[in-house]
Amino acid sequence: MKVLIATDKPFAKVAVEGIKKEVTEAGFECVLLEKYGEKKNLLDAVAGVNAIIIRSDVIDAEILDAAKVLKIVVRAGAGFDNVDLDTATAKGVCVMNTPGQNSNAVAELALGLMVYGVRNLYNGTSGTELKGKKLGIHAYGNVGRNVARIAKGFGMEIFAFDAYCPSEVIEKDGVKALSSVEELYSTCDVISLHIPATPETKNSINAALVGKMPKGAVLVNTARKEVIDEVSLISLMEERSDLRYMTDIMPAAHATFAAKFPERYFSTPKKMGAQTAEANINAGIAAAEQIVDFLVNGNQRFRVNK
């Protein structure tokens, strides 16, 4: 069996070493493709491999067609919208992510963005504190749970809405479960987004919803760019001079946001949620462990395609 690590943006060296160790100790061959640049290089590399570990690399139908003996793709991280799931399923390829490995890193960043927002981007003017503020966590998965854990240390009052997570699970963590997304936004001073990009959620965070938030509201997005209705949000921020938007996913309309709201909008140059040494290592090694477990034992626990 041959396992390919295909990362245009490489893992940390220690992560690569850990991946290789997991793979070779299982008796498999490990191949490394880093900073490959052109898609052709990836197309050439996937021929003859049985498993692929990726980060934000795109595995589309063309790549899957070229990987004739591929059995599994593991995305080292939580999101997996960079993989063509339908084609993978049609070709009998298992696709997994590594849920939870990046969760603390993303959660810490979300809290950092909150602080940056309420302190007016550290521009020297008087801001406010997070203590006593009502925090709304939109989607209570691995990252949302970590956000709640950290926010408790700030003395925030924490609420959550997740259509797929039972309220008793949320309440068990000392978080108040709300019955609708509208109630979450109308209740909370700060909203932290952790929803995936799906047909149902794309452009769902719009002026009608965000406009329900109280005066001085902060919207933090460390989830996906596609969930934001950017045109609608820009229009709302023009109407409401109190509203702030903080994100680590640069919007398509970044130039407009930056020009119109220089003191109420911030985006990192690239997605930063999982960009810590710890998350990098954890996700990479977890991906290798899952591949070995799948190839040896058939374990499909973290499968994300049907």
N, C-alpha and C positions, 0 to 999 in steps of 0.2 A: 504494500500500500504506500502511496506517495501523498504527502501533505504539503500544500503550497501556502506559504505566508505571503500574501499579495497586498502590500501597503505602499501606496504612493507617498503617503505621509507615514514614515516608519514608526514602529514601536520603539520604546527605549531599549537600549542594548541589553539591559538586564532582563527585560520582558522577552526579547528574542531568545536569549539563552535559556530562560525558563520554558518557553514553548518547545524549543528544540529538545530539551531534556525530556519533557513529557512524551513527545512524539517518538524519539529514538529509543527510549526505554521500553516503549510498547512494541518495538521491533519494526517501526515504520521509517520510511525515508522522509527527510524534511528538506524542502527546497525554499529558498528565500528570494523574493523579488521585491526590492525596495526602490522608491523614487523612479518608477518605470516611465512616468511621463505620458508617452503616447499609448493609446489603447491597443495598438498593434502588439506592443510588447507584452501586455497582459493576455491578449488572444493567443500569442505563441506559447506563453508559459502555462496556460491551463490545459493544454493538450497532454493527456496521459496522467493527470493527477486525479486522485480519488476524493480529496478533501481540500477545501480552501478556507483559510482564515483571512478575514478582511477587517478594515475599520470603516471609513466612509467611502470606500471604493465601490464603484457601481458594477454590479453583476446583472447585466441585462440579457435579453434573449440571444444576442449575438455571442456573448461570452459563454452562455450556457450551451449553445449549439456547438461551440468549439471544444467544450469540455466533455468529450465523448464518454469517459468512464467515471465522471463525477458522481459521488454519492451524497456529499454533504457540504454545505457552506455555513460557516459560523461567523456572524457579525459580532466582533468584539465590542460590545456596547449594548445599549437598550434599544435604540431605534433600528429599524430594518427596512425602511422605505427605499433604500438604495439597492435592494434586491428585487428582481422581477419574480414575485412569488408564484404567479399563475403559471409562468413558463417552467419554473422549477418543479412545481407540482406535476405538470404535464410530462416532464422528463423523469419523474421519479426521484428527484433530488430533494433531500431534507434540508430545510433552512432553519437555523437556530439563531437566537441572540444570547447574550450573557446577562440576564436581568440581575440587577442589584450590585453589580461590580463597580459601576460608576456613580452609584446613588449618593453617597456622602459627598463626593466631589461636586456634583451638580447642586446639591442642597446647600452646601457652603457658599457656592457662587451666588445662588438665589438670595441668600441672606445678605451677602455683600452688596448685591445690586439694590436691595431694599434700603440698606444704610446709605448707600451712595445717593439714592433718590430722595430720601427724606432730609438729607443734609445738603440738598441743592447742588449736587455734583461737586461738593467741596469748593464752592466758588467764593468762600469768605463771608457769605451772608448767613443769617441765623436760620437754622432749619428746625426740625422737630425730632422727637425720639420714637423708637419703635415700641418702647415699653408702654403698655396700656392700649396699644393699637389693636384693632381687630384684623387678624390675618385670615384670609380665605384661601384654602388649598383646593385648586380645581383639578381633581383626579388624585385619589389617595393610594397610589402605588408605592413602589420602593422609594422613589425620590420624595414623594409627598410625605411619607412617614418620617423620613430623615429631616425634611424641612420642619415638620411639627416638633420633632425632638429638639432641634437646635433653637427654634423660635421660643420654646418654653424658657430657655435660658435668658432670653431678651425680655421676658415678662409680658409677652403678647397673649391676647385672648384668641384662641385658635378654633377655626371652623373649617369644615370640609364638605365638599359634595363630590360624590362619585356614583354614577348610575349603576356601576357594576360591583361596588363594594358594599356589603351589608352595613347598615348603620351601627350595629352592635360591635363590629370590628373597629370602626372608627372611634366610637365612644369608649371602647376598652383602653384606648391610648390617651384618654383624657382630652379628646378633641370633640367638639360639638358637631354632630352630623346634621346637615340641613337637607331639606326635602327636594329642593330644586336649584338649578343653576342661577335662576333669577334671584332667589332668596340669598344665595351666597354673595352675589355682586351688590345687592342693595344693602346688605348687612356690613360688609367688610371695607376697611380703609385701605388695605393692601391685598392684592390678589396675586398668587403665585401659580402660574400655569404649568401643568404637567400632563396635558392630554396629548395623545398621539395624533398624527396627521392621517385622517381617514376621510372617506367621502362625506361622512356625517359631520366631522369637526372642521374641515377646511373652510376658512372664512367665517367660522361661527362666532369668533370673538369680534364683535362689531359695535358700532355706536349705540345701538339699542340696548345691548347688554352692558357694556362698560359705562354707558351713560347713567346707569342706575347707581353707580358707586357714589359714596358720600364726598363732600368737598375735601380737597387735599389728597385725593386718591392716588395710589401708585399701582400700576400694572407691571408685573414682572414676568417676562417670558423666557424660560430656559427650556422650552419644549420644542416646538417646530415653528418655522417662519410661516408655513402655509395656513396655520390656524387663525392667523390675524387677517381681518378684512382691513387692509392698510388704507384704502381710500376712505372708508368709513371712519376709521380711527383718526386720521388726519383731520377730517371735517369736525369730529367731536373735539379734538384738542384745540382747534381754532375757536370753537365756541366756549370751551372751558379752560380758562387760563390756569386753573388749579391742578389739572390732571397731568401726571407724569408717566412716561413709558420707558422702562429699562429692559434691555434684552442682550443676550449673547448670540443672537442670530440676526445678522444684518438684514434689515428689510429690503425688498426690491426698491422701495421708495426711500431708501436711506438719505439720499441727498435732500429730498423734500422735508423729511422729519428734521434733519440737522439744521437746515436753513430756517425753518419756521419756528422751531422750538429748541434753540441751542442750550437753554438752561433747564429744560424739562424732558429731554430725551437723551438716551445714551445707548449706543450699541458697541460691543467689542468688534474689532476688525474681522474676527473669525469666531466660529463656535468654540467656546471655552469651557463648557460644563465639565467635560471629562479630561481636561488638560491638566492633570496632576500626575506626578510620578507614580503615586500609589494606584490610581485608577488605571493608568496605562498598563502597569504590571498585572494587576488583578484581572482585568478583562482579557488580556492576552493569554495568560495561563489558564484561565477558566475556559476559554475557547478551545485550547489544546486538550484539556481534560475532557470536555464534552465530545470532541471528535473521537478521541480514543475510546471513550465509553460507548459511543454509538457504533464505531467500527468493530469493537470487540464484543460488546454485549447487546447491541441493538437499542440502547437507551435513547428515547426520543423526548425526554422530559421537557426540554425547552424549544421544541419544534414550534414554528410560527406559521408555517404554511399547511394547508390541508392535505 
